[in-house]
Amino acid sequence: MIWIMAGVDGVGQAGCEDHNREIVMYRLVPALLLLAACAPAAPDGAQLYARHCAACHGATGAGDGPEAARLPVPPADLRNLAASNGGQFPTGAVMATIHGYPGKSHLGAMPEFSALLGGETVAVTTTDGRVIAAPRALVELAVHVETLQTP
């Protein structure tokens, strides 16, 4: 590789600009691509549940997490959501509750998690047939809660 510096051997500003472009194209871009490939994957639903839900709802979703006794309202037992909904897991309602709909002024005891579950959105078909756009992390968390259902 030939290094060209402005003001040396009669090369002016144009040579310097070409050099800068060359650095970006051949050194910086591959480095950025390598960093992107090494970036940790977004947490899956089970990891999100362990981090944000298990303290109150418990590892199995029974509502018996280590913080449950300190709460003014006992956490829901998440294992029977499908059974109490005619055997259908209420995906839309679960995502709405987790996300914090209808917003900060809702009266539920559950904290609002919308700030933690943003990012890329995906299309989801709810049990009532509606197709909605929802953050991927929220969908993955709801999918994990569905795995906790008692058969």
HELIX and SHEET records of a PDB file:
HELIX    1   1 GLN A   13  ILE A   23  1                                  11    
HELIX    2   2 VAL A   24  LEU A   28  3                                   5    
HELIX    3   3 VAL A   29  CYS A   38  1                                  10    
HELIX    4   4 GLY A   45  HIS A   52  1                                   8    
HELIX    5   5 ALA A   54  HIS A   57  1                                   4    
HELIX    6   6 ALA A   68  ARG A   70  5                                   3    
HELIX    7   7 LEU A   78  ASN A   80  5                                   3    
HELIX    8   8 ALA A   83  ASN A   85  5                                   3    
HELIX    9   9 THR A   91  HIS A   99  1                                   9    
HELIX   10  10 ARG A  136  THR A  147  1                                  12    
SHEET    1   A 2 THR A 121  THR A 125  0                                        
SHEET    2   A 2 VAL A 131  PRO A 135 -1                                        
END                                                                             
